[in-house]
Amino acid sequence: MKLRSPITDAELQRRWTEVATAMKDQDIDALVMQNTSDWVGGYVRWFSDIPACNGYPRTLIFYRDQPMTIIEMGAFDVVKDLAGKDEIHRGVGRVVHTPSFTSIGYTNTYDAALLVAELQRTKPAKIGWLTPQALPFSLIDCVQNMPDRPELVDATDQVDTIKAIKSAEEIELIHRTAQLQDKVFAEVCDFLRPGVTDIDVANHAQAAAHRLGSDQGIFLGTSAPLGRSSRFAGRAFQGRTIEKGDHFSLLIEVNGPGGVYLEIARTMVLGTASDHLLQAFDHVHKAQDHTLSLMQPGADPASIAASHDAWMRDHDLAPETRLYAHGQGVDMVERPMIRSDETMPLARDMCFAVHPGFDDGKVFAVICDNYMIEADGPGACLHKTDKKIFQL
């Protein structure tokens, strides 16, 4: 067994060291996190370089001064003592298995019981939860009611702040992921033609992404005749057969080397684009530029979101009601988000996706690209795909 695109030992050690330093400042002895997905929910991958998968719970205990413990899917009563020296489970001292399934309610306490047993074995005095709001009730309940319960705090903000600032290695992986996505988009343009279905296009994009080095992601692609919106939709809604003259909107949001996520989106036309669609795309392109002009280190996300909405209203466009710009990394959506409830300010070496859209029921125009925040604002666009309506 071998990891497909591992990050370096040095990068893992950097993450562990920065988090351990923050934990020491707060007298936190251990962090507890759980993920069930290998895309949205990247704390487990960020700490261990191994994602959860298939909907199976993967619980990780990160200790400030000893190797990690992982509780994951497997047979009853199996414990692997690795002493932090395993080539795959780097920095992991113990792996404990249990056959727990999120779809089978009575098994949901199995992971929680093993977590309590591990905490009783190692006896941390103060534990930090990561995103406790998203953790299963059974996990929280069992820990809160364990004998000699340790002090429990929410450590999410401390870790999110570290996770949001990308290292030199992560920035290199980000550039490689952008190149991967550009190549996938180019292959889709070559493939798209009358007679194929929306799901054919999504499958072609997925196969290309996996061949080029992606592990996971989503491909939201929808076609429609001109005069009707082609707003993104998932696989269950990708049954339409594409015809000449249709427009097709595609979002490619996949990870690349090291599990880093970015996203790119464009609209294509099998023929000549209408003036209405071209004008709509011009609006979203300018909206993206406006948001980018505000994204300076130290900027307040809520203020950026308010300015964006004011710009949209000034141009007779509807303000955003969805998430249109946000951080990315090993999570598909990371902090900071550009919206009214976000409190984390922008900082240098954050990575952002910016994707304003326009939908009036007759056309759907979208643009999505990624940018690194540099000393004086966003750097050059990471994607090199032309910002235009593609007329094929």
N, C-alpha and C positions, 0 to 999 in steps of 0.2 A: 504494500500500500504506500502511495506517495501523494503528497499534496500537489495539485495541478499548477498553482501559481503562488507559492508561499512568499510572504514578505520575509525580510532578513531577520536573523536573530537580533541584530542591533536595533532594528525598528521596534520589535517587540519589547526589548529591554528598555528602550526610550519611553514607551508608553507606560510600562510598569513603574519605572522610576519616577516619572512625573506624577502619576496617580498616587504612588506611595508617599511622596512628599506632601501632596495635598491632604492625604489621610492623616499623616502625622500632625499637621497643623490643626486638625480637628479632633485629634485623639481617637480616630476611627481605626479599629483593628482589622475589620474585614468588610468587604462589599459583597452583596448578594444580588444576583441578576438571573433572569430566565428569559430565553427566547424559544419560539417554536417555528420560526420561519428563517429561511436563508436569504431574505432580502429586507423587508421592513422589520427591523429589530436587530441591530448590529452590535450591541454591547458584547455579546458572547464572542462574536467573530473578532471584534476589535481587541479584546483581551487575549484571545487564544489562537487567532487565525484559522479557526474552524467554525463554520456556521452550524446552527441548528438546521434540520431539514425534515421534509415530509410531514410537517405538523407535529413532530415529536418534541416534547419538552426537553430542553437542555439547560440545566441549572448550573451556574458557576459561582463558586466562592473564591474571591480574590483576597488573599491575606497580605497584610502589609509586610510581614517578615517571614513568610514561609510559602512553599509552593501551593498552587491552586488546587481545589477539588472540583471535579465535574461530576454531576449526576445526570445520566442520560439513558436513553432507550437501550434495553438489553434484557438478559435473563435475570430471574430472581437470584439474589444472594451471590452476585459476582462483584468482587472488588479487586481492582488492579492497583498495586502499589508501584508507582513509576519513579518516585523520588526526584521528579523534575528533570529526568534525563532521557525521556523518550523523544525520538526524532520527530514524531508527528504531534504528540501532545506536549509541546514545549512549555516548560514552566509549570507543569501539572504534577502534583504529588500523588493524587489518588483519582481513579475513575470508578464510580459506583454505578451499577446498572440496575434498572427496574423496568418492567413492561408496563409503562403508563401511557394512556392514550387520552387526548383531549376530548375525543368523541365518546368515551366511556366514563361516565360521571364518577362511578365508585373508585376508579383507579387514580383519580386526580389527587388523592391524598398520599399516594405512594412516594412521589418525589418529595412532598412536604415532610413526610416522616423521615426519609433518609437525610434531608437537609437538617432537620432538628438533631438527628443522631450525630451528624458531622459537627454541628456547632457545639453539641454537648461534649464531643471528643476533644475539640480544639479550644473551647472556652474563651472566645473573644468577649471582651467586656463591652465593646461598643460596635454596633453593626450599622453600616450604611446601605439602605436600599437604593437600587437604581430603577427609576420609574415605578414606584410602588403602586401608582394608580392603574398600571397595566398588568400587574402581576395577578395570578389566580388568587381568589379568596382563600382557597385551601392552604396555599403557601403562607400568606400573611397570617391567617388564623392560627396555624400550627406553631409558627415562631412566636407570635404574641402570647400564646398560652403555654409555652414550654416552661418547665421548672427552671428556677433561677434565671429567668429571662434577662438577656443582656439589654443594654440601652439601645434603642432603635431610632435612627434618624434617616432623613432623606438626603442622600449624597448626589442626587442627579445633577444639580447645577454645577458642582465642582468637576464632575467627570465630563459633562457636556462641554464645558469651557475648554478643557484640554483637548477633547476629541475634535472640536471645531477648527482648531488651528493645525494646519497640515504641516508635516515635516518635509524635508527635502526629498526623502524617498517617496512619501505619499504624493507629492506634487509631480514627481516623475511618473508615477503610476497613473495619475490623473491625465497627464498628457497622452500617455499610451492608450488609455481608455477612450479619449476623444478621437484619436486616430482610428481605433477599432470601429467606433460608431459611424464615423465618416465613410469608412469602407462598406459597412453594412448598408447604409443609405444608398450609396452608389450602386451596389448590387441590386437593391430593390428597384431603383430606376430602370435598370437594364431588364428586370424581370416583369415589371408591371405592363400589362397588355389586356385588351378586351378578351373576355372568355374565362379569365381566372376569377376565383372568388376572393373575397376579403381574407378568408382564413388561409387561402393559398399564399397570399402575400405575407401574412404574418408568419406562416410556417417557413417560408423562404428566408425571411429576415432572421428568424430564430436559428435556423440551421447555419446561416452565414455567421451569426454572432458566436455560436458555439464553436464553429470551426476556427474562428479567429482568436478564441481564447476566453470567451465569456462563460460563466457558470450559470447565471440566473438573470431574470429580468422580465419585463413586460413589453408587449408589442401591441399597441392600441392603434388599429387601422380600420377606417371605415370609408366606404365609397358612397357617392350619391350623384344623381344627375344634376347638372347646373340648374340652379333655382331652388335646390333643397340643401339643407345643412349636412355636412359630412363630419359632424362632431365625433370625437374619439369614442370607441366602444371596445369592449373586451371580446374574448373568444366566443362566448355564447351568442353574440350578436353579429358575428362575422360570416353570415351565410349568403350574402348578396353576391351575384355575378356582376363583374365590372363590364361596362359597355363603353364604346367609343364616345368621347365627349364628357365622360364622368370626371368628377374631381375626387381625389383620394387623399385623406389626411392621415399621417402616420407619426406616431410617437414611438421612438426607440429609447427605452429606459432600461439599460442593461449594465451589468458590472463588467469590469475588465480585469487586468492583472492585479493581484492583491485584493480582489473583491471590491474595488472602488466603483461606485455608481456615478454615472452622469446621465444626461438625457438630451436628445435632439429631436426636433419636430419640424416638419414642413408639410405643405400641401402641394399635390401634384395634379395635373390635368392631362387627360388623354385627348389632347387636341389643343384648342386655343382657349385661354382663360378669358372669362368675361371681364368687362371693365369694373363691374361691381366687386368681383373677387380680388382683382388687382388693387383696387382702392382700399378694400378691407385689409389686405396684407400690408399695404403702405401704412395704415393706421397702427397695426400691431408692431410693425418694425420700429416706427417712431416712438411708440409707447415703451418698447424695450430700451431704446436709446435714452429716453427720459429717465427711466428707473436707474439705468446704469450711471447716469450723470450724478446721481445722488448717493451712490454707494461708495462712500469714503470711509476709511478707518475711523471708528468712533461714532459713526452715524447711528441714529435711532431707527430701528425697523418700523415702528409705528408711524413715525414722521414720514418715512419714505412711502409707506402704503397710503397715507393720507394725501401726499403730494401726487402720487400716481392717480388716485381716484379723482382729484381735482383736475388733473390734466385730461383725463378721460371725459369728464363732464364738460370741460372747456371746448372739447372737440366733438361734442354731441354724441358721445359714446357712453355706454353703461359702465359705472364703476365696478370693480372686481368684487365678486361675492365668493370667490374660491381662492385657494392658495396659488399665487402666480409667480412666486419667487421664494427660494429657500436654499439652505445649505445642503450639501451632499458629501458623502464619503462612503464608508462601508454600509451606511443606511441610505436607502433611496431618498428619504426625507430626513434631514438633520436640522438642528438649530444652527444659526438663527433662521426663523421664518420671517418673511417680509409681510407682516400683517399687524393689526392693532393690538393684539394681546401678547406680542413678543417683547421681552425685556432685555435680551442679550444684545449688546451693541456689536456692530460690525468691527472686524479687526483684520489686520494684515494676515495673509496666508489662509484665509477662509476661501472655500470653493462654493460658488453659487450657480444654481440654475435659474434662469429668468425666462418665463414663458407666458407673456400676455396672449390672450386670444380674443377673437371677435366672432359672435354668432348671432345673426338676426333672423334665423330660421330659413334664410335663402342661401347663405354662404357660411362656411366656417373657415376662418383664416387663423393660422397659428404660427408662432415662431418660438423656438426653444433652443437655447444654447447655454454653455457654461463659461464662467469667468473666474479667475483667481483675483482676490482683492490684494492689490499691491500697495506700496507706501502712499501713493497719491490717488488711489482709486482702482477701478477694474483694469486688469491688463488686457492684452489682445484676446479676442474670442478664441477659446480653445478648439472649437470645431472650425474646420476650414470649408465646410459645405456652403455654397453660395446662399445668401439670404434673399430668396426670391420664390415666386411661384414657379414650380418646375412644369413646363409645357412639353410633354413627351410625344 
